[in-house]
Amino acid sequence: MAPSSAAWQWGAGTVVLGALVASDAQAQVRVMTWNIARMQGNADAVGTVLWHANRDDRPGWASPVDIMVFQEVTPTARAALEPLVAASAPPGTTYALATYTTSTSENSSGGAPALFYRTQTFSEIASAHMDLATGAGRNTDRWLLQMAGYTSPAARAYVYGTHLKASTGSSNEQLRLEGALTMRANADALGTGVRALYVGDFNVYSHTEPAFLAMLAAGNGRAIDPFGAGSWAGASNAIVHTQSPRDVANDGLVGGGLDDRFDLLLPTVQLADGTGLSLIAGTCRTLGNDGNHYQRAINDGVNTYFPGQSSRSSQLANALFAASDHLPVIADFQVPARLSASLDQVPPRVIAAAPVTVSARISNAAQVVTPLGADGLEFSLAALQHCTASGSGVAPLAPSASAVTVTLATTTAGQRIARIAVSSSSEAAEPASLELSAPFTVLGPSRPSLMSGTEIRSSQVVVPFELGDMPVDIDVPVWNFNFQALQSALDIDSTSIGASPASGAVSVIAGTASAVGGTPATLRLRVNPAGLAPGDAAVPVTVRTSDENVPGERIAELSITVVISVAASGQPADLNSDGTVNGVDLAIVLSQWGTNGPADLDESGAVDGIDLAFLLAQWTL
């Protein structure tokens, strides 16, 4: 349960802590073990401790507890504990009780272990549950949990929840040793690379006790102590002590102050090697223990567990004092990497031989609240089809990404699908491999032509005129020669008139077009002979074309020569070709009278009166 606002004020720190709590699936993992002493302590205090455990930011971040293992859980204690676990959860976090077994023997010996797992991060493989008889009428429960969103067996962990025989003396030490050897034999039999956590109330009194040494002995299930192999006795090691947070006994809870380390959280080597699901170094801690309460109650005087937050620390310490005669032990674990990869947008159409590159982007998409919470994503990338690419490295956490250049195969025209394989060698990475693909079409270049049956890039157009004729428009077809499906459409980008003495006689009426395929585009030119002398005048016209606006588009030009041919005159009686029929022409007729010269307009063989009458009929001046 959340502490009441009257008793607990975080001030500005509340906002920061709330931002750190993650409820996303596949978030990093937090594990807690706690002997709740059959729920003989104050239930509200138990709920407050759980509330703080889910929001403990002492490592530098906060994250909900994903695996809670409790000792001394009788059926009655379970009924009281279960709603407290649910009520303490941050928004979006839910818990499920893993396989719970108990017996008359266990109940009379304090109760059985119970495990709650966060459903956003784990599921139980119930068929793997076992009860191992580990002495003093108690069983050690073995659970197997699978990380949500991961399929690799390497994303599973066995959890051994234990409560070994209490008290000093050689016979009790022997019973603890036998219990430890039972757990180790079971774990060793699982094969090499066992990923397991041994958690619970071991009741060992020193780092040299045989039961503890058995847990650290060589073998498949060998454990490591997150606090190191040295002694944990005395005031200098008070920060690791877990029993008792009370200075006085009451309601079945023992007192005496903090001076023993009975509660342990021991991962196997495989869960502490820094790869895949693995302990984050330096995060194992005793909740609420500031190291300053050796042989004292945890709430005696000032508690500084949360540095600089004395009110928050005191609120937790008071709850720990009232809840149980043990302190919880908590540790944070990194999660396996999550492979995420994508291709930048691949152009759907490109021109053959175009040098087209895109980027493949690889990220580690593990959902964590601190970069320390995710294993590194080692990746390699290779081209499979219709592209070239290769690369490897360690990808950063999303949204950052490693970029690898991918070059599309564009040598020949055709329909293509670029395919790229991305894989990760990181332990339990999900997925271990994936394939990226993108379709694209390679087009042959367009083929601009001034004729349909032959690819012609230059041509001449003769436009005949007679003096005095009006302007005319001429249409010039432009073809995309031999157009087919895997050929670029043709764009006519511009039509321009080149330099010539007669350039002003030609103008462009329609000089652009787009997406020319099997049907030609039509350019329209206007030719105006006004002011031109009789004869031929050439005007160059340049048509600039290009492929579609896609990577690799090419530019080409067509050349058209417009020849303007102006006839001398349209009047036969204009004998001197000056454009008019006047007295000069009459003089020519008279000078050739009776001959068969050019003035024989009717071609009768002689210049006569008929020719004179024809001239006078065309008289213009």
SEDONU-782092 format. One line per 8 residues: number of its first residue (from 0); their letters; for each residue x, y negated, z negated of C-alpha. Coordinates in Angstrom, 1 decimal. Example, Ala and Ser with C-alpha at 12.3 -4.5 7.8 and 13.67 -1.06 7.14 Angstrom:
BEGIN
0> AS> 12.3 4.5 -7.8; 13.7 1.1 -7.1
//
This chain:
BEGIN
0> MAPSSAAW> 0.0 0.0 0.0; 1.2 -3.5 0.6; 2.2 -5.5 -2.4; -0.4 -8.1 -3.4; 0.3 -11.7 -2.3; 0.1 -12.8 -5.9; 2.9 -10.5 -7.0; 5.0 -10.8 -3.8
8> QWGAGTVV> 6.0 -13.8 -1.7; 8.5 -13.4 1.0; 8.2 -16.9 2.4; 9.9 -17.4 5.8; 11.4 -14.0 5.6; 8.0 -12.4 6.2; 7.9 -13.5 9.8; 11.4 -12.3 10.5
16> LGALVASD> 10.8 -8.9 9.0; 7.5 -8.5 10.8; 9.2 -9.1 14.1; 11.7 -6.3 13.4; 9.3 -3.6 12.6; 8.7 -1.4 15.7; 5.7 0.7 16.5; 6.5 1.6 20.1
24> AQAQVRVM> 6.7 5.2 21.0; 10.2 6.6 21.2; 11.5 4.0 18.8; 14.7 4.8 16.9; 14.4 7.2 14.0; 14.4 6.6 10.2; 14.4 9.6 7.8; 13.6 9.5 4.1
32> TWNIARMQ> 13.7 12.1 1.4; 12.1 11.6 -2.1; 11.3 13.7 -5.1; 7.9 12.3 -6.2; 7.8 14.3 -9.4; 4.3 15.8 -8.7; 2.9 12.3 -8.5; 3.1 11.9 -12.3
40> GNADAVGT> 4.2 8.3 -11.9; 2.0 5.4 -11.0; 0.3 6.0 -7.6; 0.1 2.3 -6.7; 3.9 2.2 -7.3; 4.4 5.1 -5.0; 2.5 3.3 -2.3; 4.5 0.1 -2.8
48> VLWHANRD> 7.8 2.1 -2.5; 6.6 3.7 0.8; 5.5 0.2 2.0; 9.0 -1.1 1.4; 10.7 1.9 2.9; 8.8 1.3 6.2; 10.1 -2.3 6.2; 13.5 -1.9 4.7
56> DRPGWASP> 15.9 -4.2 6.7; 19.0 -3.7 4.6; 21.0 -2.3 7.6; 20.1 -5.4 9.6; 16.8 -4.2 11.1; 13.6 -2.7 10.0; 11.9 0.3 11.4; 9.1 2.6 10.2
64> VDIMVFQE> 10.1 5.8 8.5; 9.6 8.6 11.1; 10.2 11.6 8.9; 9.3 11.6 5.2; 10.2 14.7 3.2; 8.9 14.9 -0.3; 9.7 17.3 -3.1; 7.5 18.5 -5.9
72> VTPTARAA> 4.3 18.3 -4.0; 1.6 20.3 -5.5; -1.8 20.5 -3.8; -3.1 17.9 -6.2; 0.0 15.7 -5.5; -0.6 16.1 -1.8; -4.1 14.9 -2.1; -3.0 11.8 -3.8
80> LEPLVAAS> 0.1 11.2 -1.6; -1.5 11.6 1.8; -3.6 8.4 1.8; -0.7 6.4 0.4; 1.5 7.5 3.3; -1.2 6.3 5.7; -1.8 3.0 3.9; 1.8 2.1 3.8
88> APPGTTYA> 2.3 2.4 7.6; 2.9 -0.7 9.7; 0.3 -1.5 12.3; 0.3 1.0 15.1; 2.0 3.7 13.1; 0.3 6.9 12.1; 1.5 10.0 10.3; 0.7 13.6 10.4
96> LATYTTST> 1.4 16.3 7.7; 3.6 19.1 9.1; 3.0 22.6 8.1; 2.5 22.7 4.4; 2.7 25.9 2.4; 2.7 26.5 -1.3; 2.2 29.3 -3.8; 1.4 29.9 -7.4
104> SENSSGGA> 5.1 30.3 -8.0; 6.0 27.0 -6.4; 3.2 25.1 -8.0; 4.4 26.4 -11.4; 7.9 25.4 -10.5; 7.1 21.8 -9.7; 5.6 22.1 -6.2; 6.6 22.7 -2.6
112> PALFYRTQ> 8.3 20.4 -0.1; 6.0 18.4 2.2; 6.9 16.6 5.5; 5.1 13.8 7.1; 6.1 12.8 10.6; 5.3 9.7 12.6; 3.2 10.8 15.5; 4.5 8.0 17.8
120> TFSEIASA> 8.0 9.6 17.6; 7.7 13.3 16.8; 5.5 16.4 17.1; 5.9 19.6 15.2; 6.7 22.9 16.8; 4.7 24.8 14.2; 5.7 28.2 15.3; 9.2 27.5 14.1
128> HMDLATGA> 8.2 26.8 10.5; 9.7 29.1 7.9; 9.6 29.4 4.1; 13.0 30.4 2.8; 13.2 31.7 -0.8; 16.0 29.6 -2.4; 15.6 30.4 -6.1; 13.9 29.2 -9.2
136> GRNTDRWL> 10.5 30.2 -7.8; 10.8 27.7 -5.0; 11.0 27.9 -1.2; 12.9 25.7 1.2; 10.7 24.8 4.1; 12.1 24.7 7.6; 10.4 22.6 10.2; 11.2 22.0 13.8
144> LQMAGYTS> 10.3 18.6 15.2; 10.4 17.5 18.9; 10.9 13.9 19.8; 7.9 12.4 21.6; 8.7 11.6 25.3; 11.7 13.9 25.5; 11.8 17.4 26.9; 15.3 18.5 26.2
152> PAARAYVY> 15.9 21.0 23.4; 18.7 18.6 22.3; 15.9 16.2 21.3; 14.7 18.6 18.6; 15.8 18.7 15.0; 15.3 21.3 12.3; 14.5 19.8 8.9; 15.2 21.8 5.8
160> GTHLKAST> 13.3 20.4 2.8; 14.7 21.8 -0.4; 14.5 21.6 -4.2; 17.2 23.8 -5.7; 17.5 24.9 -9.3; 17.9 22.2 -11.9; 20.2 21.9 -15.0; 23.8 22.5 -15.8
168> GSSNEQLR> 25.4 25.9 -16.5; 27.0 28.6 -14.4; 23.8 30.6 -14.0; 22.0 27.5 -12.6; 25.0 26.7 -10.4; 24.9 30.2 -9.1; 21.2 29.9 -8.2; 21.8 26.6 -6.4
176> LEGALTMR> 24.7 28.3 -4.5; 22.5 31.2 -3.4; 19.8 28.7 -2.2; 22.4 26.7 -0.3; 23.8 29.9 1.3; 20.3 31.0 2.3; 19.8 27.7 4.1; 23.2 27.9 5.8
184> ANADALGT> 22.7 31.5 6.9; 19.4 30.5 8.5; 20.9 27.5 10.2; 24.0 29.3 11.3; 21.9 32.0 13.0; 20.3 29.3 15.2; 23.5 29.3 17.3; 26.1 26.7 18.2
192> GVRALYVG> 25.3 23.0 18.1; 22.6 23.2 15.5; 20.8 19.9 15.1; 19.5 20.0 11.5; 18.9 17.9 8.5; 19.2 19.3 5.0; 17.2 17.0 2.7; 15.9 17.2 -0.8
200> DFNVYSHT> 16.7 17.4 -4.5; 19.8 19.7 -4.6; 20.4 19.1 -8.3; 24.1 19.3 -7.8; 26.3 17.5 -10.3; 29.4 16.9 -8.4; 31.1 17.0 -5.0; 33.0 20.1 -6.1
208> EPAFLAML> 30.0 22.2 -7.0; 29.9 25.4 -4.9; 26.4 24.8 -3.6; 27.4 21.4 -2.2; 30.6 22.9 -0.7; 28.6 25.6 0.9; 26.6 23.0 2.8; 29.8 21.5 4.2
216> AAGNGRAI> 31.5 24.9 4.9; 32.5 25.8 8.5; 29.9 27.4 10.7; 27.2 26.5 13.2; 25.1 24.7 10.6; 27.9 22.9 8.9; 26.7 19.6 7.3; 28.5 16.4 6.7
224> DPFGAGSW> 28.1 14.0 3.8; 27.3 10.5 5.1; 29.0 9.1 2.0; 32.2 11.0 2.6; 33.8 13.9 0.9; 35.0 12.2 -2.3; 33.6 12.0 -5.8; 30.3 10.3 -6.5
232> AGASNAIV> 30.7 10.1 -10.3; 31.0 7.1 -12.4; 30.1 3.4 -12.2; 32.2 2.8 -9.1; 29.9 5.2 -7.2; 26.7 4.0 -8.8; 25.3 2.9 -5.4; 24.7 6.5 -4.3
240> HTQSPRDV> 23.0 7.7 -7.5; 19.4 8.7 -7.2; 18.4 9.9 -10.7; 17.0 8.5 -12.9; 15.8 4.9 -12.1; 14.2 4.9 -15.6; 15.9 4.3 -18.9; 13.0 5.9 -20.9
248> ANDGLVGG> 11.0 9.1 -20.3; 7.3 8.8 -20.0; 4.4 10.8 -18.5; 6.6 13.7 -17.5; 9.2 11.4 -15.9; 12.8 11.7 -17.2; 14.8 8.7 -18.3; 18.5 8.1 -18.9
256> GLDDRFDL> 19.3 5.6 -16.2; 21.0 6.0 -12.9; 24.1 8.3 -13.2; 23.4 11.4 -11.0; 23.3 12.0 -7.3; 20.8 14.9 -7.0; 19.0 13.8 -3.8; 20.9 14.4 -0.6
264> LLPTVQLA> 20.4 13.8 3.1; 23.0 15.9 5.0; 22.9 16.0 8.8; 24.7 18.8 10.7; 27.8 17.8 12.7; 25.7 17.8 15.8; 23.4 15.2 14.3; 26.3 12.9 13.3
272> DGTGLSLI> 28.5 13.0 16.4; 27.4 9.7 17.9; 25.7 11.3 20.9; 22.0 11.9 21.6; 19.9 12.0 18.4; 22.5 11.1 15.8; 23.1 9.4 12.5; 24.0 5.7 12.7
280> AGTCRTLG> 27.1 5.4 10.7; 26.7 3.3 7.5; 23.0 3.5 7.3; 22.5 6.2 4.7; 21.4 4.5 1.5; 19.5 4.9 -1.7; 16.4 2.8 -1.5; 16.5 0.0 -4.1
288> NDGNHYQR> 19.9 0.9 -5.5; 22.2 -2.2 -5.5; 25.1 -0.4 -7.2; 24.8 -2.5 -10.3; 22.6 -0.3 -12.5; 24.8 2.5 -13.6; 23.2 4.3 -16.6; 20.5 1.6 -16.5
296> AINDGVNT> 17.0 1.3 -15.3; 16.8 0.2 -11.7; 14.7 -2.9 -12.7; 16.9 -3.8 -15.7; 17.8 -7.5 -15.2; 18.4 -8.7 -11.7; 18.2 -6.3 -8.7; 20.0 -7.4 -5.6
304> YFPGQSSR> 19.2 -4.6 -3.1; 17.9 -7.1 -0.6; 20.7 -9.7 -0.6; 19.5 -13.2 -1.4; 16.0 -12.0 -2.0; 15.7 -11.5 -5.7; 11.9 -11.5 -5.8; 11.6 -8.9 -3.1
312> SSQLANAL> 14.3 -6.8 -4.7; 12.6 -7.0 -8.1; 9.2 -6.0 -6.7; 10.7 -2.9 -5.2; 12.7 -2.1 -8.3; 9.7 -2.3 -10.5; 7.8 0.0 -8.2; 10.7 2.5 -8.2
320> FAASDHLP> 10.8 2.5 -12.0; 7.1 3.3 -12.2; 6.7 5.7 -9.3; 9.1 8.6 -10.0; 12.3 9.7 -11.8; 14.2 9.9 -8.4; 15.1 7.3 -5.8; 14.4 7.9 -2.1
328> VIADFQVP> 17.4 8.4 0.2; 17.0 6.8 3.7; 19.1 7.0 6.8; 18.7 5.7 10.4; 19.4 7.6 13.5; 19.9 6.6 17.1; 17.7 8.2 19.7; 18.8 9.8 23.0
336> ARLSASLD> 19.0 7.5 26.0; 16.2 7.1 28.5; 17.1 6.9 32.1; 15.3 4.2 34.1; 16.2 3.3 37.7; 14.7 1.3 40.5; 15.5 0.1 44.0; 15.3 -3.6 45.0
344> QVPPRVIA> 12.7 -4.2 47.7; 13.8 -2.3 50.8; 13.0 -4.2 54.1; 10.2 -2.2 55.8; 11.6 -3.0 59.3; 15.2 -3.6 60.3; 17.0 -3.9 63.7; 19.3 -1.1 64.7
352> AAPVTVSA> 22.9 -1.6 63.6; 21.9 -4.3 61.1; 24.1 -4.2 57.9; 21.4 -3.9 55.3; 22.2 -3.5 51.6; 20.0 -3.4 48.5; 20.7 -2.7 44.9; 19.8 0.3 42.8
360> RISNAAQV> 19.4 -0.8 39.2; 19.9 1.6 36.3; 18.9 0.8 32.7; 18.7 2.6 29.4; 15.0 2.3 28.5; 15.2 3.7 25.0; 12.8 1.7 22.8; 14.8 0.5 19.8
368> VTPLGADG> 14.9 -2.3 17.4; 18.7 -2.6 17.5; 21.3 -1.7 20.2; 22.8 0.6 17.7; 19.6 2.6 17.8; 20.1 4.1 21.3; 22.7 6.5 22.6; 24.7 5.1 25.6
376> LEFSLAAL> 23.3 6.1 29.0; 26.1 7.5 31.1; 24.9 7.7 34.7; 26.0 8.7 38.2; 24.4 7.8 41.5; 24.7 9.4 44.9; 23.0 9.0 48.3; 20.9 11.9 49.5
384> QHCTASGS> 19.5 10.7 52.8; 19.6 7.8 55.3; 21.8 5.6 53.1; 25.3 5.5 51.6; 25.8 4.8 47.9; 27.9 6.0 44.9; 28.4 4.7 41.5; 28.7 5.6 37.8
392> GVAPLAPS> 29.0 3.9 34.5; 27.2 3.2 31.2; 23.9 1.4 31.8; 22.9 -1.3 29.4; 19.6 -1.4 27.5; 16.6 -2.7 29.4; 15.9 -5.3 30.6; 19.5 -5.6 31.6
400> ASAVTVTL> 20.7 -3.2 34.3; 23.8 -1.9 36.1; 23.6 -2.5 39.8; 24.9 -0.2 42.5; 25.0 -1.2 46.2; 23.0 0.9 48.6; 23.6 0.6 52.3; 20.8 1.7 54.6
408> ATTTAGQR> 21.6 3.9 57.6; 20.5 1.8 60.6; 22.6 3.2 63.5; 19.7 4.4 65.6; 16.0 3.6 65.9; 13.6 5.8 63.9; 11.4 6.2 60.9; 13.6 6.7 57.8
416> IARIAVSS> 13.3 7.4 54.1; 16.3 6.4 52.0; 16.8 8.9 49.1; 19.1 8.4 46.1; 19.8 10.7 43.2; 20.5 9.3 39.8; 21.4 11.5 36.9; 22.7 11.1 33.3
424> SSEAAEPA> 25.1 13.3 31.4; 24.2 11.8 28.1; 22.9 14.2 25.5; 19.1 14.8 25.7; 18.7 11.8 28.1; 15.1 11.6 29.4; 14.8 12.3 32.2; 18.1 14.0 32.9
432> SLELSAPF> 17.8 13.0 36.6; 15.5 11.3 39.0; 15.2 10.4 42.6; 14.7 7.0 44.2; 13.2 6.8 47.7; 12.0 4.0 50.0; 10.7 4.3 53.6; 11.9 1.9 56.3
440> TVLGPSRP> 11.8 1.7 60.1; 14.8 1.0 62.3; 13.8 -0.8 65.5; 15.7 -1.1 68.7; 16.2 -4.8 69.7; 13.8 -6.6 71.9; 14.6 -6.9 75.6; 13.6 -10.3 77.0
448> SLMSGTEI> 13.1 -10.2 80.8; 11.7 -12.4 83.5; 10.4 -9.4 85.4; 8.4 -6.3 84.4; 10.1 -3.6 86.4; 13.6 -4.7 86.0; 15.5 -6.3 83.1; 16.3 -9.7 84.5
456> RSSQVVVP> 17.6 -12.6 82.3; 17.9 -15.3 85.0; 15.6 -16.3 87.9; 14.7 -19.1 90.3; 11.3 -20.6 90.9; 10.8 -22.7 94.1; 8.0 -25.2 93.9; 7.2 -26.8 97.4
464> FELGDMPV> 5.8 -30.3 97.6; 5.1 -32.9 100.3; 5.7 -36.5 99.7; 2.8 -37.9 97.7; 1.6 -34.6 96.2; 0.2 -34.5 92.7; 2.0 -32.7 89.8; 1.4 -28.9 89.4
472> DIDVPVWN> 1.7 -26.5 86.5; 3.5 -23.2 87.0; 3.3 -20.1 84.8; 6.4 -18.0 84.1; 5.8 -14.6 82.5; 8.3 -13.4 79.9; 8.4 -9.6 79.2; 9.7 -7.5 76.4
480> FNFQALQS> 11.1 -5.0 78.8; 10.1 -1.4 78.5; 8.5 -2.1 75.1; 7.8 0.9 72.9; 6.8 1.7 69.3; 10.3 1.7 67.9; 11.3 -1.6 69.5; 11.3 -5.0 68.0
488> ALDIDSTS> 8.6 -7.4 69.1; 9.9 -10.5 70.9; 9.6 -14.0 69.7; 10.0 -17.0 72.1; 11.4 -19.6 69.9; 11.9 -22.5 72.3; 12.0 -23.6 75.9; 14.2 -26.6 76.8
496> IGASPASG> 15.0 -28.5 80.0; 18.6 -28.8 80.9; 20.5 -31.7 82.4; 19.9 -32.5 86.1; 19.2 -35.6 88.2; 15.7 -34.3 88.5; 15.3 -33.2 84.9; 12.5 -35.7 84.3
504> AVSVIAGT> 10.4 -34.0 87.0; 9.9 -30.9 84.7; 8.2 -30.8 81.3; 7.2 -27.9 79.0; 3.5 -27.5 78.4; 3.7 -24.1 76.5; 7.1 -22.9 75.5; 6.8 -20.6 72.5
512> ASAVGGTP> 5.2 -17.3 71.7; 5.5 -14.6 69.0; 5.2 -10.9 68.6; 5.5 -10.2 72.4; 5.1 -6.5 72.9; 3.7 -4.6 75.9; 1.8 -7.7 77.3; 4.0 -10.5 78.6
520> ATLRLRVN> 3.9 -14.0 77.2; 3.3 -16.9 79.6; 5.4 -20.1 79.6; 3.8 -23.1 81.3; 5.9 -25.8 83.0; 4.7 -29.0 84.6; 6.5 -30.2 87.8; 5.9 -33.8 89.0
528> PAGLAPGD> 7.6 -34.7 92.3; 6.8 -38.4 92.0; 9.9 -40.4 92.7; 11.9 -37.6 94.2; 13.4 -38.0 97.7; 12.7 -35.4 100.3; 14.8 -32.3 99.9; 15.6 -29.8 97.2
536> AAVPVTVR> 16.3 -30.6 93.6; 17.3 -28.0 90.9; 16.3 -28.2 87.2; 17.7 -25.7 84.7; 15.3 -24.4 82.0; 16.6 -22.4 79.0; 14.3 -20.0 77.1; 15.6 -19.0 73.6
544> TSDENVPG> 14.3 -15.7 72.3; 14.8 -13.5 69.2; 13.8 -10.3 67.6; 11.2 -10.1 64.8; 12.1 -12.0 61.7; 13.7 -8.9 60.0; 17.2 -8.1 59.0; 19.5 -7.8 62.0
552> ERIAELSI> 17.4 -9.9 64.3; 19.3 -11.0 67.4; 19.1 -14.0 69.6; 19.0 -14.1 73.5; 18.5 -16.6 76.3; 16.7 -16.5 79.6; 17.6 -18.9 82.4; 15.1 -20.3 84.8
560> TVVISVAA> 16.1 -22.6 87.7; 13.1 -24.6 89.0; 13.8 -25.7 92.6; 11.6 -28.7 93.6; 11.4 -28.7 97.4; 9.9 -32.0 98.7; 8.9 -32.0 102.4; 9.6 -35.2 104.4
568> SGQPADLN> 6.0 -36.1 105.0; 2.6 -34.7 105.5; 1.8 -37.1 108.5; 3.1 -36.0 112.0; 2.9 -39.6 113.3; 5.4 -40.8 110.6; 8.2 -40.4 113.1; 10.9 -42.1 111.0
576> SDGTVNGV> 9.9 -40.2 107.9; 9.5 -43.3 105.7; 6.1 -42.2 104.4; 4.0 -44.6 106.4; 2.7 -44.9 110.0; 3.4 -48.4 111.1; 4.9 -50.5 113.8; 8.3 -48.7 113.6
584> DLAIVLSQ> 6.6 -45.5 114.6; 4.7 -47.3 117.4; 8.0 -48.6 118.8; 9.3 -45.0 118.9; 6.3 -43.8 120.8; 6.6 -46.6 123.4; 10.4 -46.0 123.7; 9.7 -42.3 124.5
592> WGTNGPAD> 6.7 -42.9 126.8; 6.5 -40.3 129.5; 9.2 -38.1 128.0; 8.9 -34.9 126.0; 10.6 -36.4 122.9; 9.6 -36.1 119.3; 6.8 -38.6 119.9; 4.9 -36.0 121.9
600> LDESGAVD> 2.6 -35.4 119.0; 0.2 -33.2 120.8; 3.0 -31.2 122.4; 1.6 -31.8 125.9; 5.0 -32.1 127.5; 4.9 -35.9 127.7; 4.4 -38.9 125.4; 1.2 -40.5 126.7
608> GIDLAFLL> -2.0 -42.2 125.7; -3.2 -39.3 123.7; -0.1 -39.4 121.5; -0.7 -43.2 121.1; -4.3 -42.6 120.0; -3.1 -40.0 117.5; -0.6 -42.4 116.0; -3.2 -45.2 115.7
616> AQWTL> -5.6 -42.8 114.0; -2.9 -42.3 111.2; -2.0 -45.9 111.0; -1.2 -46.8 107.3; 0.2 -50.3 107.5
//
